[in-house]
Amino acid sequence: MSLCGEWPVTRDLSESDWTLFRQLREVALERLCKRALEEVALVARDARRTYHERYLNVFRLLKEQDRELANAFNDPRRSRMIRQLAAMHPA
């Protein structure tokens, strides 16, 4: 790992790998956003909670999901590709 916390993969990364990553990135982004919205819908419909509790839970969930999406998708670079691929994989 480099001093900046990124894997030194840029010199070993082929153009076809980078192109494939960019295509995969778009598919993964759609899937993760769909999953996040489905989770939000479940939380918002939880009739056991008050509307205020639901709102707070949706807000917390969106903040958490936004952090996860940012780690996986913001500022794609070859040097971050491995870390971003790992962040795209569901836990």
NORKAWO-V548514 format. One record per pair of residues at least 12 apart in sequence whose ideal C-beta (glycine too) atoms are under 8 Angstrom apart, sorted by the first residue. I is the first residue (numbers start at 1). J is the second residue. D is the distance in whole Angstrom. If there is no record, write none. Layout:
# NORKAWO-V548514
[[I J D] [I J D]]
This chain:
# NORKAWO-V548514
[[2 79 8] [6 79 4] [6 80 6] [6 83 7] [7 79 7] [7 82 5] [7 83 7] [8 79 7] [9 78 7] [9 79 7] [9 81 6] [9 82 6] [10 78 4] [10 79 5] [13 78 5] [13 81 7] [17 81 8] [18 78 6] [18 81 7] [21 76 8] [21 81 5] [21 85 7] [22 76 7] [24 85 8] [24 88 8] [25 73 7] [25 76 6] [25 84 7] [25 88 7] [28 72 7] [28 73 8] [28 88 4] [29 69 8] [29 72 8] [29 73 5] [32 68 8] [32 69 6] [32 72 7] [32 88 7] [33 69 7] [35 90 8] [36 61 8] [36 62 8] [36 65 4] [36 69 7] [39 61 6] [39 65 7] [40 58 6] [40 61 6] [40 62 7] [40 65 8] [43 57 5] [43 58 5] [43 61 6] [44 58 6] [68 87 7] [71 83 8] [71 84 7] [71 87 4] [72 84 5] [72 87 4] [72 88 5] [73 88 8]]
